[in-house]
Amino acid sequence: MEAHSSEVFVIGLTVFFLACIIGYYVVWSVTPALHSPLMGVTNAISSVIIVGAILAAGPLGTDTSRSFGISGVVLAYSNILCGFVVTYRMLSLFKNKPKQENKG
C-alpha cells in the first residue's frame, strides 16, 4: 500500500503542530535554574540540524532544495550563536562580584 502525498503532508503537518504545542508547554514550565542546560541542549539539536542543512545545500539537488538548505544553515547558525550568547549572559549572572570596601 502506497501513501499519497496529501496524506504524508497532513501527517507531517499534524506532527509539526503537536511538536509546537508540546514544545511551548515544556519550555514555559522549566524553572529558571534549568534554562542554561536547556539552552545547551537546544544548541546540540541545532548542530544536528545544521549538518542536515549542509547536506541539503550540497551540490546534488534542485535549486529549491539548495535554497532551503542554505537558509537552514543560516538559521541554525544564528540559533547556535545566539544560544551561546544567551547562555554566557545567564551564566555571568551567577558569578560572584568582588565586594568594594567602604572608604570613609
C-alpha positions as CSV (number, residue, x, y, z in Angstrom):
1,M,0.0,0.0,0.0
2,E,1.4,3.3,-1.0
3,A,0.7,6.6,0.8
4,H,-0.5,9.6,-1.2
5,S,1.5,12.8,-1.0
6,S,-1.5,14.6,0.6
7,E,-1.7,12.0,3.4
8,V,2.0,12.4,4.1
9,F,1.7,16.2,4.1
10,V,-1.3,16.0,6.6
11,I,0.6,13.6,8.9
12,G,3.7,15.8,8.8
13,L,1.7,18.9,9.5
14,T,0.0,17.2,12.4
15,V,3.3,16.2,13.9
16,F,4.7,19.7,13.4
17,F,1.7,21.3,15.2
18,L,1.8,18.8,18.0
19,A,5.6,19.3,18.4
20,C,5.0,23.1,18.6
21,I,2.3,22.8,21.3
22,I,4.3,20.3,23.4
23,G,7.5,22.4,23.0
24,Y,5.7,25.5,24.1
25,Y,4.4,23.9,27.3
26,V,7.7,22.2,28.0
27,V,9.8,25.4,27.7
28,W,7.4,27.6,29.7
29,S,7.3,25.1,32.5
30,V,11.0,25.0,33.0
31,T,12.3,26.6,36.2
32,P,14.8,29.4,35.8
33,A,17.6,27.4,37.2
34,L,17.4,24.9,34.3
35,H,17.4,27.5,31.4
36,S,21.1,27.3,30.9
37,P,21.2,23.5,30.5
38,L,18.1,23.8,28.2
39,M,20.0,26.2,26.0
40,G,22.9,23.8,25.8
41,V,20.6,21.0,24.6
42,T,19.0,23.2,22.0
43,N,22.4,24.2,20.8
44,A,23.2,20.5,20.4
45,I,20.0,19.9,18.5
46,S,20.8,22.9,16.2
47,S,24.2,21.4,15.5
48,V,22.5,18.3,14.2
49,I,20.1,20.4,12.1
50,I,23.0,22.3,10.6
51,V,24.6,19.1,9.4
52,G,21.3,18.2,7.6
53,A,21.0,21.6,6.2
54,I,24.6,21.5,4.8
55,L,23.7,18.2,3.2
56,A,20.6,19.7,1.6
57,A,22.7,22.7,0.4
58,G,25.2,20.3,-1.3
59,P,25.9,20.0,-5.0
60,L,23.2,17.5,-5.8
61,G,19.6,18.5,-6.0
62,T,17.4,21.2,-7.4
63,D,17.6,24.9,-6.8
64,T,14.7,24.8,-4.4
65,S,16.4,22.2,-2.1
66,R,19.6,24.1,-2.3
67,S,18.0,27.4,-1.3
68,F,16.2,25.7,1.6
69,G,19.5,24.1,2.7
70,I,21.3,27.4,2.6
71,S,18.5,29.2,4.6
72,G,18.6,26.2,7.0
73,V,22.3,26.7,7.5
74,V,21.9,30.4,8.2
75,L,19.1,30.0,10.6
76,A,20.7,27.1,12.5
77,Y,24.0,29.0,12.7
78,S,22.2,32.1,14.1
79,N,20.4,29.9,16.6
80,I,23.6,28.3,17.8
81,L,25.4,31.7,18.0
82,C,22.6,33.4,19.9
83,G,22.1,30.4,22.1
84,F,25.8,30.6,23.2
85,V,25.5,34.4,23.8
86,V,22.4,33.9,25.9
87,T,24.0,31.1,27.9
88,Y,27.1,33.1,28.5
89,R,25.0,36.1,29.8
90,M,22.9,33.8,32.0
91,L,26.0,32.2,33.5
92,S,27.5,35.6,34.1
93,L,24.6,36.3,36.4
94,F,25.7,33.6,38.8
95,K,29.3,34.8,39.1
96,N,30.3,36.4,42.4
97,K,31.2,40.1,42.1
98,P,34.1,41.4,44.1
99,K,33.0,43.4,47.1
100,Q,34.1,47.1,47.3
101,E,35.4,48.4,50.6
102,N,33.7,51.5,52.0
103,K,36.1,54.4,52.5
104,G,35.1,57.0,54.9
